[in-house]
Amino acid sequence: MPILVDSGFRRGSDIVTALAIGAQAVCIGRPYLWGLGAFGQPGVERVLAILRAETRNAMQQLGAPSLKDLTPAMVRRV
């Protein structure tokens, strides 16, 4: 059964955390709507570009070259 997570994702590090602990997908409804409401389609594209860059940056800091390389051991609970 696929696991989809939809709850308050605002940063790429949030996305990486969810994927590392087992989610197959992350829903980003609110940031998408903020971009749409502010600037239309270019706003949505910008939001997605920012999240993509932040996700890539978080993965690089963890040493994970691909999404398949993310593991629960990379997540620290505080």
C-alpha positions in Angstrom: 0.0 0.0 0.0 1.5 3.4 -1.0 2.1 5.8 1.8 1.3 9.5 1.0 1.9 12.2 3.6 0.1 15.5 3.6 0.7 17.7 6.6 2.4 21.0 6.8 5.4 20.5 4.4 7.1 23.8 3.8 10.7 23.0 3.2 12.8 20.5 1.3 14.1 19.1 4.5 10.5 18.2 5.5 10.1 16.3 2.3 13.4 14.4 2.7 12.5 13.5 6.3 9.1 12.1 5.2 10.7 10.1 2.4 13.4 8.8 4.6 11.0 7.4 7.1 9.0 5.5 4.5 6.6 7.8 2.6 6.4 7.1 -1.2 5.1 10.7 -1.9 4.6 14.0 -0.1 1.7 16.4 -0.9 2.5 20.1 -0.9 -1.0 21.7 -1.3 -0.6 24.9 0.7 2.7 26.1 -0.8 1.4 25.3 -4.3 -1.7 27.4 -3.6 0.3 30.3 -2.2 2.3 30.4 -5.4 -0.8 30.2 -7.5 -2.6 32.9 -5.6 0.4 35.3 -5.6 1.7 34.9 -9.2 -0.4 32.3 -11.1 1.4 29.5 -12.9 4.9 31.2 -12.7 4.4 31.3 -8.9 3.6 27.6 -8.8 6.7 26.8 -10.9 8.8 28.9 -8.6 7.5 27.2 -5.5 8.3 23.8 -7.0 11.8 25.0 -8.1 12.5 26.1 -4.6 11.3 22.9 -3.0 13.3 20.9 -5.5 16.5 22.8 -4.8 16.0 22.5 -1.0 15.3 18.8 -1.3 18.4 18.3 -3.4 20.5 20.4 -0.9 19.2 18.3 2.1 20.0 15.1 0.3 23.5 16.3 -0.5 24.1 17.1 3.1 23.0 13.6 4.1 25.2 12.0 1.4 22.2 10.5 -0.4 22.7 10.6 -4.2 19.1 9.4 -4.9 15.8 9.1 -3.1 16.3 5.3 -2.9 19.4 6.0 -0.7 17.3 7.8 2.0 16.9 5.6 5.2 15.2 6.1 8.6 18.7 6.1 10.2 19.3 9.5 8.6 16.5 11.0 10.7 17.2 12.2 14.2 14.3 12.8 16.6 14.7 15.9 18.8 
